[in-house]
Structures are given as structure tokens and as C-alpha cells.
Amino acid sequence: MTELFLNNIYLTLLLPLWIFLIIMIGRFFSVYVNKFIIYLLTTTSSAFGTLLTFIGLLHLPADNIINTETPFLKIGDFVINYGLHIDKTSLIFAFLLFSISFLIQLFSISYMKNEKKTYKFYALLNLFNFTMASLFFSPNLFQTYFFWELSGVISYLLIGFEYFKKQKSNASKKVFIINRIGDTALIGAILLSSYFIYTYAPSKSLATLSFIDMNIISTLIYAYATEPIFEIIAILFIIGAIIKSAQFPFYTWLQDAMQAKLPISALLHSSTLIAIGVFLTLRLLPFYSLEPWLLKFITEIGLLTTIICSMSACAEEEPKKVLAYSTSAQLGLVFFAIGQLEIKTGLVLFLAHAFIKSLLFIVLPKENEKWNFINVIIFILGALSLSGVLFSGLIAKEMFTLQNNTFSTIIVSIISFLTAFYILKIILISTNKIGVEKKRPNTLELIASSGLLILNILFFIYLQKNISYKINEPFWVAIIALLITYFLYRKNMFYKIPLLYPLAKNGFYLDKIYTNIVAKIYDFIAKTSNLFEIKILNNYFLPINIAKISVKFISFIEEKFMNGFVKFIIKIFNKISLLNLKAQTGNIQRYNTYAFAIITIILTCLMLSYTAILIYIGG
């Protein structure tokens, strides 16, 4: 079974990519592609990825690492490789990706049925799965960064799917820009690390920053770089991770991302996209472990995030924003655990949160619709699990108390209290505000929500068999919070505490600081730079003459080479368009023939490529 898994692991990456190409190439050539075929191909791909990664989790030994790398780019004796790095960590994240994607794709078939350009939506979902799986199986930091950037671009396209709506378009741009800060920090850390390894390490091959050699790489950088440089590299890595996982002080982008459609919010911002920051932190633990204060810093960032975002969630009343704050808060607990090197506790909480939060998102009522009675029941079960009262959420919270650390127990108890308070509050307020109807939900939507609930329960059963725990303070504190919340609601006694409520309601004003103060500082720097260029640089003739020569040279290149190449491409596409026009006869049978021929050619080429890869690996 293990051999079967290893020989076909490439399919988890190639299948989503193939389906993306089939959908987009079919649309490019104006070939009719049946919606049912798109749904079938997309869900089959995710189901296959779920099955294959689950088999890997069952049969791959915990201490076994499979690492395959092939040269991709060579510059002198510096070689950047691409390949796969398969271990328990990558398989856990990949299984989470494909299992949740499969159920959300089922949900989307019903939810998006009246939307235009659904082919584009499903094409992006497939490309997103390919990108995320490729990132989780990346063998080195350079390949990780490539797919890190690509995931950011695709998330921007998915959040801004309804780009014609100004509010949603602006939200997607804001998310993209804030994440670019983390991307810049990450590439800076990668380049600095690679430079030190290339310059001082005995083997130039280590400069690729392979994860399998991360212990050696971390030690070498620590040895050869000065202490301030090592700390700068570490801080840059941490900034990249905490921005992607919506941690303090950069958690504001997650609230803007809630402008997206429900399936996109459930997929991107409850288990997959935000998982990248946690994943990178786990990969770089050998690096952080060399300096105890770095782990303490990660712990403090997580602690600050979980407290601030839990308080903000308590003050918020819009369900999607409450869940967004909750996501940052729960991931803050994950970073809190990782910083204390409680890796198992952090991973269990992360997995439990992923199943729960995806469930909570997809059972929310649609715009201008009432709550569905069955969805309310499922939401309450998920809410109780998130609070640490039921299923996997219960064990995840109780694991913090097994550390015999009084401080951790106090923190988790406080967060359990706040979680129970805000999650029950939004149920009570939201159901009262928009009402509940006894209407059977769509079959596919019910299958998706039930599937996520079942995953939560199965994970709970697995944890029960493998982890010894007992009911401690977090459980009882959550129960007390639920009773207090219900009492306050019945008595209409939800008070807005002076000073604290405005702070929490406005996300501690971080978003306003970014949009008002930081934006004005940037504007001032831009105007100052422009003034410096006009008043000072323009008074020196040498730079101007050099610039003129450069402009003339560039103009010559553009006119003689670039424009000629563009005209050549235009002629080719004009001929293709003429052929395409002739092919559009209105005959459906002929269209089906074209589609069959194109898809057959694509699949044949891809299967030949896949066979070549297998021969190469086997040879």
C-alpha cells in the first residue's frame, strides 16, 4: 500500500492542474464544456487527493521522510531544485486541504448554481488546490516561496470573484497588498539565508535551503552570521508567517476577506490559506529553537492575538466578522502552543479548528435569507465544539492543561470563556434578528455540512483512543460562559462597557491606523521623493544625459524587437481566430467532437509526461 501511495503522490498535484487546464483551454477555444463534467472532474480530484493523503498518513512511518529533488535552475554552481518532500506534517496539511476542499466544492455546486462564470470559479478552485498541495510538498524554501506567492494571487482572484462590486473589489486589493508585506519579508529572509550558506557552507547544495537539511542550515547560519543578522533573518521569517496566518498586528486583512462568497471564506480563511503561516513556522522550528527568545516572541504574538481578537469578536455582531476574529484568535492559541514547543497540542487544535470553522461558515444563512432550522442545530454543535464543550474542540482545549503549566491553563480558560460567549451571542442575536424557518436545506449543502461535522466527530474518536485527557478548567469555564450569555440575552443585559467596547468593536483601531496614519506616511515619502527628483536630480545634466541615452536605447529595442515580436504574435492569433470562426457552425455535434479531440490531446500529453516522470524516478 505504501508503494502504491508513493508511486502516485504526483497525481495529487497534477490532477487539479490538469482539470484547470481543461476548463480554461476549453473556454479559450469557445468549446462548450458541460457544467456537470466540471463538477464531476473537480470533486473527483479533491476526493482522490483526500484518499491518497489519508493512505499516506496511515502507512508512512512517523520518522520516515521522502525527499526527491531535481535541478530546475542553475547559475554557475548555484542550483535551485524542485521536487517533493513528504512527511507526516506535509501529509496532515494536504489531507486537511483536500478533505475540506471536497466538501466545500459539493456545497458550492448548490450555492453557486445561479452565478455567472462558474467555470472560472471551479478553475480557480482547482488551481488553488494545486498551488497549496505543491507548497505543502515543497522540498525547499525557494519552491515554497514560489507557491506562497501563487497562492496569494489566486486568493486575490477568489476574494474578488465579484470584482464588479466595488466593496468586494477593494477588499481583495487590500488583502493582496497587506500580504505583500509578509511576502517581501519572506523573500528577504530566504535570500539572506541562502547568501550566508552559499558563502560559508562547505557544500553549495545547502544554499537551496532544503527542509531535510534545515537543522544543519540553521546551525551554519547561526554560526557564521552575526547575532543581529541572525535575529533579522528570524524576525523576517516570523513576519511572513504571522501575516499569512492573520496574527497581531496584521489580522485586519482577514476581516476584509470576509467580503468573499461563503464557500470562498470557508475554504481560504478557515483551514487552507491561513494554514501556510503555521506550516512555515513548523518547518522552521530548528531555526527558532537556536534562540529561546524567538520561541518566546512567537508565544507572545500568539497570546496577544488570541486575547485581542477574542475581545473584538465579543463586541462584533455580524456573523462572518465574528468568525473572522475567531479564526485569528484560535490560530493565536496555535502559535502560543508552538512557541512553547507543544507541537502536538498546536496541531490538534489547528485540525479541530479547521473542521469546525469550515462547518460554521457554510451553515450561515445566505444573503437576505432566514436561518434554516437544521443549519441552526448544526451551527450550535459546531459552536459548542469551538468553545471546548463537545467533540474534537473539547480535547484540543483540554490538551493545554496536560502541560502542568498554570499560565497556559489560565489563558486557555479565558479564551474558552470568551469563545463560548461570542459564539452563543451571535447565534441568539442573529436567529432573533433574521428569523428561523423549518425548511429542508439543499441536499448537497446538507451533505457538505454533515460531512464536516462527521470529520469533527471522527477526529474526536481518534483523539480519545490516542490521548489521555480529563475534563478540566476550560470545559467548566465554557459551560459557565454559555449560561451567563443566555441569561444576559434573556434579560436584555448585553452592556457596552465604556472604553473597552469601542476599542474591541473597532479592532483596537489597527485598521484605522493603517488606512489613515500609515497611508499618509507613505504618501509623504512619495511626495518627498518626487520633490527630491524634480528639484535636485533634474539640476544635474549628467544623470539626465545618461537617462536620455538609456531611453533612446530602450526605444530602439522596443521598436525593432518587442513591437516586431508582438506583431508576429498578433498575426498568429488572427489566423487562429479565423480558424476558430470557421469552426463555429452552430452544430452541437461538431462542438462535442472538437471538445473530445482537444481533451484527448491534452490528457494524452499529460499522461505521457506523468509516465516519463515515473520512469525517471524509477530509473
LUMFI-462630 format. One record per residue: residue in one letter; x, y, z of N, C-alpha, C, O in turn. Coordinates in steps of 0.2 Angstrom, whole numbers, plus 5000, padded with zeros to 4 digits. Atoms other than C-alpha are relative to their C-alpha. Last residue first. Layout:
N
AXYZXYZXYZXYZ...
This chain:
619
G499350025003507650234934500650025004501150015002G499950074999506050234945500749984997501149934999I499950014992506050424947500249925001500749915005Y499449964998506450454928500149985008500749975010I499550045002505150314923500750035002501250005004L500050064997503850394934500649964998501049935002I499849994993504150564927500149945004500649935008A499349985001504050504909500350015007500949995009T499650065001502450424913500750015000501149975003Y500050044994501750584920500449935000500849925004S499549974996502350674904500049975007500649965010L499350025003501550544893500550035005501050015006M499950074998499950564904500749974998501049945001L499950004992499950754902500249935002500649925007C499449964998500150744883500249995007500849985009T499550045003498750614881500750035002501249995004L499950054995497650714893500649954997500949925001I499849984994497850864882500249955005500749945008I499349985001497650784866500350025006500950005008T499650065001496050694872500850014999501249985002I499950034993495350854879500449944999500949925004I499549954996495650944862500149965007500749965009A499350005003494850804852500550035004501150015005F499750074999493350774863500750004998501249975001A499850014993493050964864500349935001500849935005Y499449964998493150974845500249995007500849985009T499450045003491950824843500650045001501250015003N499850054996490750904855500649964997501049935001Y499749974994490751064845500249945005500849955008R499349985002490450964829500350035006500950025007Q499650065001488950884837500750014998501249985001I499850034994488251044843500449945000500949935004N500250075000488251124825500349975007500949975008G500750004996488151314827499849925001499349915003T500550015005489551324813499350005004498850005000Q500649994996490951394825499450004995499250054992A500250064997492451314816499350005004499049955005K500350055005492551444803499849945004499349915002L500649985003492751574817499749954995499149944995N500550014995494051474826499350024998498849994999L500250075000495051464810499549985005499049945004L500350025006494951644808499849935000499249914998S500749975000495351674826499649984994499149964995I500350044995496951564825499350025000498849985000K500250065004497451664809499749955005499249925002N500549985005497251824819499849944996499349934995F500750004997498151744834499550024995498949994996I500150074998499751714823499349995003498949955001K500250045006499651884816499849935001499449904998I500749985002499551964833499849964994499249944993I500550044996501051854839499350024998498949984997F499950075002502151924824499549965004499149925001K500450005007501552104828500049934998499549904995V500850004999502052074846499650004994499149974994F500250064997503852014841499250005001498849955000G500050055006504052164829499849935003499449904999N500649985004503552284843499949954995499449924993M500650014996504752204855499450014996499049964996F500150074998506252194843499349985003499049945001K499750045005506452354832499949925002499749884998E500249995007505352474841500249944996499849924992E500750015000505652414859499750004993499349964991I500250074999507452394857499349985000499149934997F499850045006507652564849499849925001499649894996S500549995006506552644862500249964994499849934991I500650044998507652564876499550014994499149964993F499850075001509252634868499449955001499249914997K499950015008508452804866500149934999499949904994V500749995003507852804884500049984993499649944990S500450064998509552744891499350004996499149944994I499750065004510352884881499749945001499649904997K500249995007509153014888500349944996499949914992A500750025000509452944906499750004993499449964990I499950075000511352964904499349974999499249924996N499750035006511053134898500049935000499949904995I500549995005509953174913500249984993499849944990P500650065000511053094925499550014995499249964993L499750075002512553204918499449955001499349904997F500150025007511453364917500349934999500049904995Y499350035002511253394936499949974993499549924992N499549945001509853514940500749974998501150014997N500149975007508553374937500450064999500550084993L499750045005509253274952499950034993500350024989I499350015000508953414964500349964994500749984991K499649944998507253504962500849985000501250034999I500149945005506253374952500550055002500850084997E499950015007506953214960500050064995500450074991F499250015000507053274978500249994992500750014990L499749944999505253334976500750004999501050044996N500149975007504653164969500350075000500650104995S499550035005505553084984499950034993500350044989T499349974999504653204996500549974995501050004992K500049925002502953174988500750025001501050064997A500149995008503152984989500150074998500550084993I499350035003503852985007500050014993500550034990F499549954999502353095012500649984997501050024994D500249955004501052975004500650065000500850094996Y499850025007501852835013499950054995500450064991I499350005000501652925029500349984994500850014991K499849935000499852965025500850015000501150054997A500249985007499452785021500350074999500650094994V499550035004500252735038500050024993500550034989I499349974998499252865048500549974995500950004992N499949934999497552845040500750025001501050064997T500349965006497252675032500250085001500250114996Y499750015007498552585043499750044995500150074991I499349984999498052665060500349994993500750034990K500049935001496152645055500750035000500950084997D500249985007496452465053500050074998500250094993L499450015004497352455070499950014992500350044989Y499849945004495952545079500649984995500950034992F499549964997495852415093500350054995500950074996G499450045001494852305081500650045003501150035000N499649975005493552445081500649964999501149994995K500449995006492252355091500450024994500250004989A500150065002493652305104499550004993499749964989L499350025002494252485107499849934996500149924991P499849975006492452555107500749974997500749964991Y500450025006491952415119500250044994500250014989L499850075003493452435131499549994994499849964989L499350015002493252625133500249934997500449934992P499649945003491552615141500749994999501049955003I499649984995490752435143500450064997500750064992K499449975004489352415131500550035005500450095007Y499849934999488152315141500650014996501049974995F499350005003487252155135500250075000500050114996M499549964996485852155148500750004997501249995001N499949955004484252105138500650055003500550115004K500149944996483751995152500150064996500050124999R500750004997483551845141499850065003499350085003Y500449995006485251885132499250015002498950055000L500049935002486151915148499550014994499250074994F500349964995485551745155500050074998499550114998Y500750015000486051655139499650045004499150075003T500249975007487751735139499349994999498950044997I500049934999487951685158499850044993499450094994L500649994995487451505155500050085001499450115000L500650015003488651495140499450015004498950055001A500149945005490051575149499449994996499050044995I500249944996489851455164499950064995499450094996I500750014998489951305152499750065004499250085002A500449995006491551375144499249995002498850034999V500049935002492351395161499550024994499250064994W500449974995491951215165499950084999499350105000F500750025001492751155149499550035005499050065003P500349975006494251265151499349984998498950024996E500349935000494551215169499750034994499250064994N499749954996494751025167499750075000499150084997I500449945000493950875160500350055005500350035011K500650004995495250735158499750075000500050124998Y500249934998496450685145499550005005499249945006S500450004993497350535139499950075002500450115003I499749954995497750545120499649995007499049995007N499349995000497650405107500350055005500950065006K499650075000495950325108500850015001501149975003Q500250034993495050495113500449935000500649915006L499649974994496050585099499849965007500349955011Y499350025000495350465086500450035005500949995008I500050084998493550475092500849984999501049955004F500150004992493750675092500049925002500449915007F499349984997494450665074499950005008500449985011L499550065001492950555069500750025003501049985006I500150064995491750685077500549944999500749925004N499849984993492550835068499949945005500349945009L499350005000492550735051500250035007500750005010I499750074999490750695054500750005001501049965005L500150014994490350885056500249925002500549915007L499549964996491250925040499949985008500349985012G499450035001490250785031500550035005501050005008S499950064996488650845038500649975000500949945005S500049984993488951025032500049935004500449935009A499349974999489450955014500050025008500550015011I499550055001487950835013500750035002501150005006L500150044994486750965019500549955000500849935006E499849964994487351085006500049965006500449975011L499350005000487250944993500350055005500850035008T499750074998485450904998500850015000501149985005N499850045006484851084998500449945002500849945007P499549975005484151135015500249964994500049904994R499550045001482451075022500650034995500450054990K499950025007481451215028500649964999501149975001K500050075000480851255045500049984993499549964990E500550035004481251445045500149925000500749905000V499850075002482251545058499449974996498849984998G500550054999482251735060500249934998500849924995I500250025007483351875054499549945000499249934995K500049955005483651965070499749984993499250024991N500649954998483151835083499950054995499450084993T500750045001484251705074499450045002498950044998S500150005007485751835073499349964998498949984994I500249945003485651885091499849994992499350024990L500649974997485551715099499850074996499250074994I500550045002486851635087499350035002498850034999I500249995007487951785088499549954998499149974993K500349935001487951785107499850014993499250034991L500750014998488251595108499750074999499150074997I500350055005489851615098499349995001498949994997Y500149975007490451775107499649954995499249974991F500449944999490251705125499850034993499250044991A500750024998490851525122499550065000499050064998T500250045005492451595114499249985001498850004996L500249955005492651725128499749974994499349994991F500649964998492551585141499850054995499250064993S500650055000493651465131499450045002498950034999I500250005007494951615129499449954999499049974994I500249935002495051645147499750004993499250024992S500649994997495251455151499650074998499050074997V500550035004496551445138499350005003498850004999I500149975007497551585146499549964996499049994993I500449944999497351515164499850034993499350064992T500750014998497851345159499650065001499050064999S500450035006499351405149499349985002498850004998F500149945004499951505165499649984993499150024991T500549974998499751355176499850064996499250084995N499849935000500851245166499450055002498950054998N499849984993500651065170500250075001500750095005Q499349985000500751035151500250015008500850035009L499550064999499150925152500750025001501149985003T500050014992498051085154500549945001500649945007F499549954997498451135136500149995007500650015010M499350025001497750965130500550065003501050045005E499850034994496051015137500749985000501049975005K499949954995495751145123500349965007500749995010A499549955002496051015109500250055006500750075007I499350034999495150885118500550054999501050055002L499950024993493550985119500749985002501050005006G499849944997493751055101500149995008500550035011S499349995000493750875095500250075003500850075006F499750025005491950845101500850025000501150025005L500150065003491050955113500549984995500950024992V500550044996491251085126499949934997499749895000G499750054996492851175120499649965004499849935010S500049974993492051335114500449955004500649975010L499549945000492451285096500150025007500650045008S499450035001491451115099500650055000501150045003L499850044994490051205106500649975000501049975005A499949944995489951325091500249975007500749995010G499349975002490051175079500250055005500850055007L499550054999488551095088500750024999501250005002I499950014993487651255088500549955002500949965006F499649944998487951285069500149995008500750005010I499450025001487251105066500550065002501150045004I499850064996485651145075500849984999501249975003V499949974994485551315066500249955005500749965009N499349965000485851235049500150035007500750035010I499550054999484351115053500750035000501250015004F500050034993483251265057500549945001500849945006N500450065001483751365041500149965007500649965010W499650064998484251545046499549934998498949934999K500150024992483251665036500549945001500749914997E500450064998483851735019500049995007500450025011N500749985000484351915013499649935001499049934998E500249935000486151855010499250004999499049974994K499849965006486451665013499750085001499350095005P500549995005486251595031500250054994500750094995L500349934999487751535039499550014995499549984989V500750004997487951345038499750075001499150075003I500550025006489451355026499349995003498949994998F500149955006490451465038499549984995499150014994L500349944998490251365054499850054994499350084994L500750014998490751205046499650065001499050074998S500350015007492351275039499349985000498950014996K500249935004492651345056499849994993499350034991I500549964997492451175065499850064996499350074994F500650045001493551065053499450045003498850054999A500150005007494951195053499349964998498949994995H500249945002494851225072499850004992499350034990A500749994997495051045076499750064997499150064995L500450055004496551025064499350015002498850014998F500149975007497351185072499549964995499149984992L500549955000496951125090499950034993499450054991V500750034999497750955086499550065000499050064998L500350045006499251035078499349985001498949984997G500249955005499551155092499749974994499350004991T500649964997499451025106499850054994499250064993K500650055001500650905096499350045002498850044999I500250015007501851045094499449964999499049984995E500650054999501951095112499749994993499250014992L499850075002503651185109499549955001499749895002Q499850044994503151335120500249934998500349895002G499449964997503151445104500249975007500849985009I499450015004502051315095500650035004501250005004A499850074998500751315109500749994996501149964999F499850004993500551515108500349935002500849925005F499349984999500651495089500250005007500850005009V499550045003499151385090500750025000501149985002L499950054995498251495103500549954997500949925000G499649974995498451645090500249945006500749945008L499450015003497651525077500650035005501150015005Q499850074999496151525088500749984997501049945000A500050014993496051715090500249925001500749915005S499349974998496451745071500149985008500749975009T499550045003494951625067500750035002501249995003S499950064996493851705080500649954997500949925000Y499749994994494051875073500249935003500749935006A499349985002493551805056500450025006501049995006L499650065001492051705064500750024997501249984999V499950044994491451865072500449944999500949935002K499449974997491651955055500249975007500849975009K499450025003490551825047500650045003501250015003P499750074999489251835060500649994996501149964999E500150035006489052025061500349935000500949935001E500650045001488852065079499949974993499449934993E500350015006490552115085499449974999499349925003A500349945001491052165103499650004993499250044992C500649994995491351985108499750074999499150075000A500650045002492351955092499450015005498950015003S500449975006493452105096499449964998498949994996M500449944997493852035114499650034994499150054995S500650034996494351865106499550065003498950055003C500550025005495451955093499449975004498849985001I500349945003496352055107499549984995498950014995I500449964995496651895118499650064996499150074997T500650044998497151775104499650045005498950045005T500550015006498251895095499449975003498850005002L500349935001499251955111499449994995498950024996L500449984994499551765116499650074999499050085000G500650045000500051715098499650025006498950035005I500449985006501251865097499449965000498849994999E500349934998501951825115499550024994499050054995T500550024995502251635110499650075002499050075003I500550035004503151685094499449995005498850005004F500349955004504251805104499449974996498850014996K500449964995504551675117499750054996499150074998L500650044998505151555103499550045005498950045005L500450005006506251695097499449965001498849984999W500449945000506951725114499550004994499050044994P500650014996507551545116499550064999498950055000E500149944996508751575101499449995004498850005001L499349984999509351415092500050065005500550075009S499850034994507551345093500750025002500950015008Y500249964994506951475080500349975007500450005011F499749935000507951395066499950045006500350075009P499350004999507551215070500450075000500950085004L499950004993505751275071500749985002500950015007L499549964998505751325053500250005007500650045010R499450025004504651195045500650035003501250015003L499850074998503351215060500749984996501149954999T499750004993503351405057500249935002500849935005L499349975001503151385038500350005007500949995008F499650055003501551275041500850025000501249985001V499850054995500851395054500449944997500949925000G499649974995500951535041500249955006500849955008I499350005002500351425027500450035005501050015006A499650054997498751375037500850014998501249985001I499749984993497951545034500549945003500949965007L499549945002497751495015500350025007500950035007T499550015005496951325020500550064999501150055001S499650065000495951305035500549994996501049964997S500150044994494751445040500449945000500549915006H499949974994495151585028499849965007499749995012L499349965000495351515011500150025007500750025009L499450045002494051375011500650045001501150015004A499950064996492651445022500649964998501049935002S499849984993492851625015500149935004500649935008I499449985001492751554997500350025007500950005009P499550055002491251455000500750025000501249985003L500050044994490351605009500549944998500949925003K500550054999490751724995500149955005500749945007A500150055005492051854998499449965001499149965006Q500449975005491852015009499949944994499449954990M500750024999492551915023499550024995498950004995A500150055004494251955016499349965001499149924997D500249985006494152125024499949944995499549944991Q500749975000494052045041499850034993499250024991L500550065000495551935037499350035000498850004998W500250025007496552085032499549955000499249944995T500649965003496452165050499849974993499349984991Y500650045001497552025057499450034997498950004995F500250005007499152115054499449964999499249944993P500549945001499652175072499750004993499550054990F499849934998499452035078500650024997501149994998Q499849994993499151875068500150075002500250114997A500449954997498251845052500150015007499650015011S500550044995499051675047499650055004499350045009K500450055003499851755032499549965004499049955002I500549965004500451905042499649954996499049964995I500549974996501151795056499550044995498950044997A500550054998502151685044499450035004498950015002G500350035006503051825034499549955002498949944999I500549955003503351925050499749964994499149974993I500650004996504151765058499550054997498950044997F500450075001505351735043499450005004498849985002L500349995006505851925044499649934998499149944996I500649954999506151915063499650004993499050004993A500650044997507251755060499450055001498950025000I500250055004508351845047499449965003498949955000I500449975006508452005057499749944996499149954994E500749984997508951895073499650044994499050034994F500450064998510351815063499350015002498849985000I500250035007510951975056499649945001499149934998P500549955003511052055074499749974993499149974992E500650014996511951895081499550054997498950034996T500049964994513251905067499449995004498949985000A500349945000513051765054500150045007500250005012Y499649955004514351625053499750074999500150124998A499350004999513751515067500450054996500850094999Y499949984994511951545067500750015002500950055006I500249935001511851525048500250035007500450095008L499449965004512851365050499850075000500350115000T499450004996511651295064500650044996500950084999S500249964995510051335054500750015004500850075006I500049935003510751255038499950055006500350105006I499349985001511251095048500050084997500450114999N499649994994509551085056500750024999501050065002M500149934996508651135040500450005006500650055008D499449984997509450995029499950065005500450095006I499750064997507850905025500750015003500949975008F500250024993507051065023500349945003500349945009S500450064999508151115009499849995007500249995011L500450004994508851295009499549945000498949955001T500750015002509451294991499550005006498950015005A500249935001511151364998499349994997498950054997L500449984995511451185005499750074999499250095003S500750035001512051124988499550025006498950025005K500449955003513551244990499349984999498850024998S500350035006514351125002499550054997499150085001P499650045004515651185014499749974994500149964989A500150084999514551325020500549964996500749984990Y499650034994515251505021499949925000500449895003T499349974999514751605005500449965005501049955004Y499650015006513251494999500750035001501250004998I499950075002512551475016500549994994501049954994F499650024995512651655020500249934999500849915000Y499449975001511851705004500649985005501149965003S499650045006510551575005500750034999501150004998S499750074998510051645022500449964995500949934996L499549994995509951825016500349935003500949925003L499449985003508951775001500650015004501249995003I499750065004507751675011500650024996501149984996A499750054995507451815024500349944996500949914998G499449974997507251945011500349955004500949955004I499450005006506051835001500650035003501150015001L499850075001504951815017500649994995501149954996A499650024994504951995022500349934999500849915001T499449965000504352045005500549985005501149975004D499750045006502951905005500750045000501250004998G499750064997502451975023500449964994500949934996I499549994995502252145016500349945003500949945003R499449985004501352085000500650025005501250005004N499650075000500052005012500750014996501149974997I499850014993499452185016500449935000501049935003I499549964999499352224997500349995007500949995008F499450015004498352074992500650045003501150025003V499750064997497152095007500649984996501149964999K499749994994496852275002500349945003500949945006K499449965001496552234984500450015007501050005007S499550055003495352094988500650044999501250015000A499850054994494352215000500649964997501049945001N499549964996494352354986500249955006500849965008S499449995004493552234974500550035004501150015004K499750065000492252174987500750014996501249984997Q499850024994491752354990500449935000500949935004K499449964998491752404972500249985007500849975008K500249964994490652264966500550035003501050005005F500449945002491152224948499750045006499450095005Y499649945001492552114955499650074998499850124999E500549955002491351984961500350074999500250115003F500450035005492751854961499450044997499350054991G500349955005493751974971499749974994499650004989I500449954996494051854985499750054996499150084998L500650034997494451714973499650055004499050065004L500550015005495651824962499349975003498849995001Y500349945003496551884977499550004995499050034995S500549984995496651704984499750074998499150095000I500650045001497451654967499550025006498950035004V500349975007498751794968499349964999498850004998G500349944999499151744986499750034995499250074995S500650014996499351564982499750075002499050075003L500550025005500551604968499349995004498850015002E500249945004501651704980499449984996498950024995W500349954995501751554993499750064996499250084997F500750024999501951434978499750055005499150055005F500449995006503551524973499349995000498950024998Y500149935001504151544991499650014993499150054993T500549984995503951364995499850074998499250094998Q500750025003504951324979499550025005498950035002F500149965006506351434986499449984996499050024994L500449934999506151375004499950044993499550084993N499549944998506551195000499650065000499050074998P499450024997505751024997500450055003500950045007S499449975003503951084993500649985004500649975010F499550055002502550964997500750024998501149994995F499950054994501551085007500549954999500849925003L499649974994501851214994500149965005500649955008S499349995002501351104979500450035006501050025007A499750075000499751054988500750004999501249975002M499950024992499351234991500349945001500749935005T499549954997499651284972500149985008500749975010F499350015003498751134965500550045004501050015006N499850064997497251164977500749974997501149955001F499949994992497151344972500249935003500749935007L499349975000497251294953500250025007500850015009N499550055002495751184955500750025001501249995003L500050054994494751314965500549954998500949935003L499649974995495251444951500149955006500649955010A499350005002494551334938500550025005501050005006Y499850074999492951304948500749994997501149955000F500050014993492651494949500349935002500849925006K499449964997493051524931500149985007500749975010Y499450045002491851384926500650045002501150005004T499850054995490551474937500649964998501049935002K499350035001490551614925500249965006500849965009K499750005006488951684931500749985000501049995005E499549955002488151634947500250004993500249944990N500349955003486451544949500550064998500450114995K500350035007487251374953499750064996499650054990M499749965006488551454965499649984994499850014989Y500049934998487751394982500150044994499950104994S500649974999487251224975500050075001499650114998I500450025006488851174967499350025001499050054996S500049945005489751274980499649984994499350024991F500549954998489251144994500050064995499450094994L500750025000490051004985499550055002499050064998Q500150015007491651104982499349984999498950004995I500249935001491651145001499850014992499450054990L500749984998491550965004499850074999499250084997F500550045003493050924993499350015002498850024998S500149975007494051074998499549964997499049984994I500449955000493951015016499850034993499250054992S500750024997494550845013499650065000499050054999F500450045005495950905000499349985003498849995000L500249965006496651045011499549964996499049994994L500449954997496650945028499750044993499150064993F500650044999497450795019499450055002498950055000A500350015007498750915012499449965001498949984997F500249945003499150985029499749994994499150024992I500649984996499250815038499750064996499150074996L500550045002500350745023499350035004498850025002S500349985007501550895024499449964999498949984996T500349935000501750865043499750024993499250054993K500650004997501950675042499750075000499150084999D500050024993503250685029499450005003498950025000I500650034997503450705010500249985007500649935008H499850024994504650825002499449985004498950025006L500550014994504350844984500449985006500949955006G500250074999505350914969499549995005499050035006Y500750014999506151074963499949925001500349884999N500450065002507951124964499350005001499050055004I500650004997508951284963499649944998499549934992V500550045004510751264958499450005005499449985011F500649994996512151384962499449974997499349994991D500150064996513751324954499550005005499449965010G499350024998513651444940499949935004499749885001I499649945002511851494939500749985003500849995009K499350004998510751334938500350064998500350094992L499749945002508851324938500750005002500950005008F500549965003507751174940500450064996500250074991P499849935002508851034946499550044996499350014991T499750005006507850884953500250074998499950125000E499849935003507450854971500349994993500749944992T499750005007506650704979500050074997499650114998N499849945003506350694998500349994993500849954993I499850015007505450555007500150074997499750114997I500149945004505450575026500349984993500849954992N499850015007505150425038499950074996499350094996D499349975000505150465057500249994993500850004991A499949934998503250445058500650034999500750094998P499750004993503150295047500150075002500350114998L499349985000502050315031500250015007499950045011H499450055001500650195031500750035000501249995000L500050064997499150285038500649965000500849925005L500049994993499550465034500049935004500349925009G499349984998500050415016500050005008500549985011I499650065001498350325014500750015002501049975006F500250044994497450485020500449935000500649915006T499649974994498550585008499849965006500249955011L499350015001497950474993500450025006500849995009L499950084999496050464999500849995000501049955004T500250024993495950655001500249935001500549915006G499549974996496850694984499949985008500449965011F499450045001495650574976500650025004501049985007A500150064997494150664983500649955000500849925004S500049984993494850834978499949935004500349925009S499349984999495150774960500150015008500649985010T499650075001493450684959500750025002501049985005T500150044993492650844966500449945000500649925005T499849964994493350954952500049965006500549955010L499250005001493150824937500350035007500750015010L499850074999491250794942500850005000501149975005Y500150024993490850974944500349945002500649935007I499649964995491651024928500049985007500449975011I499350035001490850874919500550045004500950015007F499950064996489150934926500749975000500949945005K499949994993489451104920500049945004500449945009N500650014996489551044902500250015007500749995010V499850054995491051114892499450005005499250055008Y500550014995490651204876500249945005500349895003V500350075000492151244866499649995006499750015012S500749995001492551434864499649934999499149924996F500250025007494351394861499350004999499049974994F499649965004494851494877499849994992499850034988R500349935001493451414886500350044995500050084992G500750015003494051234883499750074999499450084993I499950015007495851294887499449994996499350024990M499849935003495251364904500149994992500050044988I500549955000494251204909500250074996499850094992I500550025004495551084903499450055000499250064994L499949995007496951174910499549984996499350024991F500049925002496151194927500250014993499850054990I500749985000495751004927500050084998499550104995W500350025006497550964923499350024999499150054993L499849965005498151074937499849984993499650024989P500449935000496950994949500350044995499950084992L500750005001497550814944499750075000499450094995L500150005007499450854943499250004999499050044994L499849935002499750894962499750014992499550064991T500349964996498850744970500150084998499750124999L500749995002499350644955499650055004499250095002Y500049955005501150664960499350024997499250074996I500149944996500850554975500050064995499750114997N500549965003500550404963499950075004499450105003N499949995007502150304965499450044997499550064991L499449965002502250344984500150004992500350064989F500049934998500550294988500650044997500550094994L500649985004500550124979500050085001499950124996E499750005007502250084987499550044995499750084991T499649945000501450125004500350014993500450074991M500449945000500050005000500450065000500350114997
